[in-house]
Amino acid sequence: MASAIGILDSNANCLISRTYTTDILPLSSIIENFQKQYTKNLNPIFKDFENGVHYIYIKSNDIILLCITYYDHINSMTLFHFLYKFKEILLNYFKTDELNKDLIIDNFNLIYEILDEVMDFGIPQFTDFTILKDFIKLELNESKLDISHSQKIESDTLNYINTSILRTTTSNISWRPKGIFYNKNEFFVDIIENLTMNIDFHTNKISKMEIKGSINIKSYLSGMPILKIGLNKKFKNLQFHQCVELIKFNEIGEISFIPPDGDFILATYSTPIKTLPIIQILNHEYITKNDNNIVLKLSIRTNLKQRTNLTNLKISIPISLNYDIDLNETPLFKSKIGKVLYKLDQDLIIWEIDSLGGEREFTMQALFKLKTTTSEPKEKIELGMDPPPRRTTPNFNKLKESLDMNDDEDGLEKPLNFIKFEFEIPDMALSGLKCEYLKIEEPMLKYPSFPWVRYKTINDEYVYRL
């Protein structure tokens, strides 16, 4: 149970607060004590023994979310879970990745409304954002409340339990409100797998190969539908959304649930796999020609079925620092497929291919001029012209030296010694996971529905170490 909640800036100055019990010291003095100990104590939970106050806090960017309680026998993990859930709700309302001071100050009325819904007399209510948005209709930076009106809201809301939340929780289904209706009932299942593969180019040994997958849902169904999904595989470390009936899954392997409305993640999983590299490097070498030119040659092969396509393939190839390339000479690229470009600031060649089928082999070649004693182009001086004409083209050699110097001063890392692959494999889950059946039952409405199932594999970290 929490005695108070506070939102503080990076210096632990209070921006917004809400008190839930009357048996505590003035909140201002409690937060002053927190300021003194916060700079000395980096633990996310600590106690002020002089006043008997427990502080539990988390951070988001330059914002501190603080929970204050007087009780010795508390479940600290429950309060931590509440703070992270509260942070997630704020990020969803603000449509941002991190909180900041301006967002908190400009939207204090919205935050007070949220606090009234997610905490009742200091007892956390783990409410989903999809439920809250149906009851809290305030928009960002809308009309601002005056002080007297905001104080009235605070005093009134402490005198009753939030009935909007009660309407949902009394049905034992806190993640889905009643009364949802759609003219067209649709249900989308996306099985998305992220592939991690680290390969040593010289030994061709795979040091890491793993798939992390998720079953993503978009639900636009009326009423209180019951869904049943059957999978052809049962991974040991499946983690489900709270809506899933775990007992039924453990008994018969069927995922049965009443879905939240809108987008949510039904399950996540990870599993090791054994397979050939999806994209294999056959050759990677530098060839010197005439002591003035260097050719980088890269050959790849796709180890997939012929009808399977890789899409949005992007290969990042670092340039060896052993060669002193003359950047004032335009590099030449040759490839039968895709396009190739050179990123000056990162010493990378980027090879992009829109679509590539299985069991295919392709080679890319890049030719660079090497620096010589005469690499700097000489400016032509014509008789009768004083001063000589200005240079009209940039000196890329000097530009590159300037970039490298700035990198050294900023402490940035030099290009890493690996070839990185980015890609997507549509209509395929590499682990072999498939949805064998999908049933939608709504006993009251009995409407026709349109379920869709899609598969996709994308790279997470797919690299060849050189």
Buried (B, 14 or more C-beta within 10 A) or exposed (E): BBBBBBBBBEEBEBBBBBBBBEEBBEBEEBBEBBEEBBEEEEEEBBBBEEEEBBBBBBBBEEBBBBBBBBEEEBEEEBBBEBBEBBBEBBBBBBEEEEBBBEBBEEBBBBBBBBBBBBBBEBEBBBBBBBBBBEBBEBEEEEEEBEEEEEEEBBEEBBEEEBEBBEBBBEEEBBBBBEEBEBEEBEBBBBBBBBBBBBBEBEEEEBEEBBBBBBBBBBBBBBBBBBBBBBBEBEBEEBEBBEBBBEEBBEEEEBBBBBBBBBEBBBBBBBBEBEBEBBBBBEEBEBEEEEEBBBBBBBBBBBEBEEEBBBBBBBBBBBBBEEEEBBBBBEBEBEBEBBEBEBEEEBBBBBBBBEEBEBEBEBBBBBBBBBBEEEBEEEEEEEEEEEEEEEEEEEBBBEBBEEBBEEBEEEEEEEBBEBBBBBBBBBEBBBBEBEBEEBBBEBEEEEBEBEBEBBBBBBBBBBBBBB
